[in-house]
Amino acid sequence: LANAAAAEGIDGVGGHVGGAKLFGREAEDTGDVDGDVPHTNDDRGFDLSGERAVIVGMGNVAIDVARILCLTAEELRASDMAAHAVDALSRSRIREVYLLGRRGPAQAAFTTPELKELGTLQGADVVVRPEEVALDSATRASLEDSVDKTIVRKLELLQAYAARPLVGQPRRLHLRFLAAPSELIDDGQGAVRAVRVVRNVLERTATGTVVARPTEDFETLPASLVFRSVGYRGVPLPGIPFHERWGVIVNQSGRVIDPVTDEPIPGQYVAGWIKRGPSGVIGTNKPDSIETVRAMAEDALAGRVFAPTRATAAALPALLAARGRPYVSFADWQRIDALELAAGERIGRPRLKFTRVEDMLAALDPVANDEAAA
């Protein structure tokens, strides 16, 4: 839209795993839980009829998926998840959830707040094997060279989980380290029935990097649902410079850079993971965005901006109307937000989300609402 709008002269719009085809879904692709319309209207769904789920990955998304699978019906209803997701998860028969990380706890990508939150689950015991969170020689050497104290805090939390006695909750959440999937095993009907897992050991390379090496030690975990959460890759937009190997938009301090001239492209800016790669959480994005906004302000003061022929606030709505494209204004969004909050309040939930575009647009149609009221 930014490029198309610019052309119209409008301002301000700017490891291989055997049987991998059996993966249920990318963990990052679970927007139907949050009411993300493109996901809630697909027909893929989740099979929650089995008793064990496996999540491959140790990032914040993996932690969040595991947490959601372990929530009680009361915890689910207290959230703002989409109603259909709450209904499905409340009927889930899953009793054990496994998180698999190919390296050790010190190399896990999740952050301390997300890890700590697992300890507050009302209906799940957190299970950590003491031997998998004990420091190996390679990790100990790398930590001696590191100034990152958050790793030490994560290790302390994991070791506390390992020492904590189980209290017999209806579900168990297992955090497994040095464990990598080597094969997804078919049930004979095209669905997964188990995951073959290889035990890894950590080694330190000549450059000081800690890497995982597979051993000959294997185990098999029965599972009817498997998620993959092992990274995120940005996708290119037409006409926007993109670094294929890094998966980011080419930029300097948030300014999109022309790869031919190595100069900033006027009016194009970027922030977040597509700017720096998939690392960090919302808190990490704040200083990242501040840097980009600072660049925008500097360019505005220096006159390095778009020079559109139609630089009015009404130009974009007029263009969309001329092309017959429906759109939702900010005022419309505020109305949708208020309707969701009010619907949630009526049933004792934070909000009740629309999950179909048609329903959102119908709610904004005063004629249709008047006819329904009559």
C-alpha positions in Angstrom: 0.0 0.0 0.0 2.9 2.4 0.8 4.3 2.1 -2.7 0.9 2.3 -4.4 0.0 5.3 -2.3 3.3 7.0 -3.1 2.7 6.5 -6.8 -0.7 8.2 -6.3 1.0 11.2 -4.6 -0.6 10.6 -1.2 1.4 11.6 1.9 1.8 9.7 5.2 1.2 6.1 4.2 4.0 4.5 4.7 17.7 -29.0 10.3 15.9 -31.6 8.5 13.3 -33.8 10.4 12.0 -37.0 9.0 8.2 -37.0 8.5 8.2 -33.2 8.8 5.0 -33.0 6.7 3.2 -34.3 9.8 3.7 -31.1 11.7 0.4 -29.8 12.8 1.2 -26.1 12.3 3.8 -23.5 12.7 3.5 -22.2 16.3 3.7 -18.6 15.1 0.8 -19.4 12.8 -1.8 -19.7 15.6 -3.7 -16.5 15.1 -7.0 -18.2 15.4 -6.5 -18.3 19.2 -6.3 -14.5 19.2 -9.2 -14.0 16.8 -6.9 -13.1 13.9 -9.5 -13.1 11.0 -7.3 -14.8 8.3 -6.8 -17.7 10.7 -10.2 -18.1 12.3 -11.8 -18.5 8.9 -9.6 -21.3 7.7 -10.5 -25.0 8.1 -7.3 -26.5 9.6 -8.1 -26.4 13.3 -6.3 -28.4 16.0 -6.8 -32.0 17.1 -7.0 -31.7 20.9 -8.5 -35.2 21.4 -5.1 -36.8 22.2 -3.4 -36.6 25.6 0.1 -35.4 24.6 1.4 -32.4 22.6 5.0 -31.6 21.6 6.3 -28.2 20.8 9.6 -27.9 19.1 11.4 -24.8 20.1 12.3 -22.8 23.2 11.4 -19.2 22.3 8.7 -17.0 23.8 6.1 -18.2 21.2 6.8 -21.8 22.1 6.4 -20.9 25.8 3.1 -19.1 25.1 1.7 -22.0 23.1 2.6 -24.4 25.9 1.0 -22.1 28.5 -2.2 -21.8 26.5 -2.5 -25.6 26.2 -2.2 -25.9 30.0 -4.7 -23.2 31.0 -7.8 -24.3 33.0 -11.3 -23.4 31.7 -11.4 -20.6 34.3 -8.1 -19.1 33.2 -9.3 -19.3 29.5 -12.5 -17.5 30.3 -10.6 -14.8 32.1 -8.6 -14.1 28.9 -9.5 -12.1 25.8 -9.0 -15.1 23.5 -11.6 -15.6 20.7 -14.7 -17.4 22.0 -14.3 -20.4 19.6 -10.8 -21.0 20.8 -11.8 -20.8 24.5 -14.6 -23.4 23.7 -12.2 -25.8 22.0 -9.4 -25.5 24.5 -11.9 -25.9 27.4 -12.7 -29.3 25.9 -9.1 -30.3 25.3 -8.0 -33.8 26.4 -4.3 -32.9 26.4 -2.7 -33.7 29.7 1.0 -33.5 28.9 2.8 -30.8 27.0 6.5 -31.2 26.0 8.8 -28.3 25.0 11.9 -29.5 23.2 15.1 -27.5 23.0 18.0 -28.8 21.0 20.5 -26.9 23.1 20.8 -26.2 26.9 18.9 -23.9 29.2 21.5 -21.1 28.9 21.0 -21.0 25.1 17.1 -21.0 25.3 15.6 -18.0 23.6 12.7 -17.4 25.9 12.9 -14.4 28.3 12.7 -14.5 32.1 9.1 -13.1 32.6 7.7 -15.7 30.2 9.5 -18.5 32.0 8.4 -17.2 35.4 4.8 -17.0 34.3 4.7 -20.8 33.9 5.0 -21.1 37.6 1.6 -19.4 38.1 -0.4 -22.0 36.0 -3.4 -23.1 38.1 -3.8 -26.5 36.6 -0.3 -27.7 35.5 2.9 -28.9 37.2 6.1 -27.7 35.6 8.5 -30.6 35.1 12.2 -30.0 34.6 14.9 -32.7 34.7 17.7 -31.6 37.1 20.4 -33.2 34.8 19.2 -31.1 31.8 19.6 -27.8 33.6 22.9 -28.6 35.3 25.7 -26.5 33.8 28.0 -28.3 31.4 31.6 -27.3 30.9 31.0 -25.6 27.5 28.2 -23.5 28.9 30.1 -22.6 32.0 33.0 -21.4 29.9 30.7 -19.3 27.8 29.0 -17.7 30.8 32.4 -16.7 32.2 32.9 -14.6 29.1 29.4 -13.1 29.2 28.1 -10.0 30.9 24.4 -11.1 30.4 23.1 -11.7 33.9 19.6 -12.6 32.6 21.0 -16.0 31.6 21.9 -16.6 35.2 18.4 -15.7 36.4 16.8 -18.0 33.8 19.1 -20.9 35.0 18.1 -20.2 38.6 14.4 -20.3 37.7 14.8 -23.6 35.9 16.7 -25.1 38.7 14.0 -24.0 41.1 11.4 -25.7 38.9 13.5 -28.9 38.9 13.7 -28.9 42.7 10.0 -28.1 43.2 7.9 -31.1 44.1 4.9 -32.0 41.9 1.6 -31.4 43.5 -0.6 -33.6 41.3 -2.1 -31.0 38.9 -4.2 -32.4 36.1 -1.7 -31.4 33.5 2.1 -31.5 33.3 4.3 -29.1 31.3 7.7 -30.7 30.6 10.7 -28.4 29.6 13.2 -30.7 27.9 16.7 -29.5 27.0 19.4 -31.1 24.8 16.5 -32.9 23.1 15.9 -32.5 19.3 13.3 -34.2 17.1 14.8 -36.6 14.6 11.6 -38.1 13.2 7.9 -37.7 13.3 6.3 -41.1 13.3 3.1 -41.7 11.3 0.0 -43.5 12.7 -0.6 -45.1 9.3 -3.4 -42.7 8.4 -1.4 -39.6 7.7 -1.4 -38.2 11.3 1.4 -38.1 13.8 1.5 -40.6 16.6 5.0 -40.1 18.1 8.1 -38.0 18.0 11.6 -39.7 18.0 13.9 -37.5 20.0 17.7 -37.6 20.0 19.8 -36.5 23.0 22.4 -33.8 22.2 25.6 -32.8 24.0 27.0 -29.3 23.9 30.5 -28.5 22.6 32.4 -25.2 22.4 33.9 -24.4 19.0 37.3 -22.7 18.5 35.4 -19.3 18.2 33.7 -19.8 21.5 30.3 -20.6 20.1 28.3 -23.3 22.0 26.8 -25.9 19.5 24.7 -29.0 19.9 26.0 -32.4 18.7 23.7 -35.4 18.4 24.5 -38.6 20.3 23.3 -42.2 19.6 20.8 -41.9 22.5 17.2 -41.8 21.4 13.7 -41.8 23.0 10.2 -41.9 21.6 7.5 -39.5 22.8 3.9 -40.5 21.9 2.1 -37.4 20.6 -1.0 -36.6 18.6 -0.2 -32.9 18.1 3.2 -31.3 17.2 4.0 -27.6 16.8 7.1 -26.2 15.3 8.3 -22.9 16.8 11.9 -22.7 15.7 12.2 -19.2 14.3 10.5 -16.5 12.2 11.5 -15.2 8.8 10.4 -12.0 7.3 8.9 -12.0 3.8 9.6 -9.4 1.1 7.1 -6.7 -0.1 7.0 -5.9 -3.8 9.4 -3.0 -4.6 10.9 -2.8 -1.1 14.6 -3.7 -0.8 14.9 -7.1 1.0 17.9 -9.0 2.3 17.1 -12.6 1.4 19.7 -14.3 3.7 18.9 -12.2 6.8 15.1 -12.0 6.1 14.9 -8.3 6.8 14.2 -5.1 4.9 17.5 -3.4 4.1 17.8 -0.4 6.4 20.1 1.9 8.4 18.7 3.0 11.7 15.2 2.4 10.4 15.6 4.2 7.1 15.0 1.9 4.1 18.1 1.8 1.9 18.3 1.6 -1.8 20.8 -1.2 -2.5 21.9 0.4 -5.8 22.7 3.9 -4.4 23.2 2.9 -0.8 21.1 6.0 0.1 17.9 6.2 2.1 14.6 6.0 0.1 12.5 9.1 1.0 9.5 8.3 3.1 10.2 4.6 3.7 10.9 3.4 7.3 10.9 0.1 9.1 10.8 -1.1 12.8 10.6 -4.3 14.7 11.6 -7.8 13.6 11.5 -6.9 9.9 14.1 -4.3 10.7 16.5 -6.3 12.9 15.4 -9.9 12.7 13.4 -12.1 15.0 14.7 -11.3 18.4 13.3 -9.8 21.6 9.8 -9.0 22.7 7.6 -5.9 22.9 10.0 -4.2 25.3 12.8 -4.7 22.8 10.8 -3.1 20.1 10.3 0.1 22.0 13.9 1.5 21.7 14.0 0.0 18.2 10.9 2.1 17.2 12.3 5.2 19.0 15.4 5.0 16.8 13.2 4.8 13.7 10.9 7.7 14.8 14.0 9.8 15.5 15.2 9.2 12.0 11.8 10.2 10.6 11.8 13.4 12.7 15.3 14.2 11.5 14.3 13.7 7.9 11.2 15.8 8.2 13.2 18.7 9.7 15.7 18.4 6.8 13.0 18.2 4.2 13.9 14.6 3.1 10.2 13.6 2.7 7.7 12.7 0.1 6.5 15.5 -2.1 3.0 14.3 -2.9 0.6 16.1 -5.3 -2.4 15.3 -3.0 -1.1 15.7 0.5 -4.4 15.9 2.4 -6.0 13.6 5.0 -9.0 13.0 2.8 -6.9 11.9 -0.2 -6.6 8.2 0.7 -10.3 7.6 1.6 -11.2 9.4 -1.7 -8.8 7.1 -3.6 -10.2 4.0 -2.0 -13.8 5.1 -2.7 -12.9 5.8 -6.3 -11.6 2.3 -6.6 -14.6 0.8 -4.9 -12.5 -0.5 -2.0 -14.2 -0.7 1.4 -12.1 0.4 4.4 -12.3 0.8 8.1 -11.4 4.2 9.6 -9.9 4.8 13.0 -13.3 5.9 14.2 -14.8 2.6 12.9 -12.1 0.7 14.7 -12.9 2.5 17.9 -16.5 1.5 17.5 -15.6 -2.2 16.9 -13.4 -2.0 20.0 -16.2 -0.6 22.1 -18.6 -3.3 20.8 -16.2 -6.1 21.7 -15.6 -4.7 25.2 -19.4 -4.4 25.8 -20.1 -7.9 24.5 -17.4 -9.3 26.8 -18.7 -7.4 29.8 -22.1 -9.0 29.3 -20.7 -12.5 29.9 -18.0 -11.6 32.4 -15.0 -11.6 30.0 -12.5 -8.9 29.1 -13.8 -8.8 25.5 -15.7 -10.9 23.0 -13.9 -10.6 19.7 -15.3 -10.5 16.2 -13.7 -13.2 14.1 -15.3 -12.5 10.7 -14.9 -9.4 8.6 -18.5 -9.6 7.5 -19.6 -9.4 11.2 -17.4 -6.4 11.8 -18.7 -4.5 8.8 -22.3 -5.4 9.6 -21.9 -4.0 13.1 -20.7 -0.7 11.6 -23.7 -0.5 9.2 -26.3 1.8 10.9 -29.0 0.8 8.4 -28.6 -2.9 9.1 -28.5 -2.2 12.8 -31.7 -0.1 12.7 -33.5 -2.8 10.8 -32.3 -5.5 13.2 -33.5 -3.4 16.2 -36.9 -2.9 14.5 
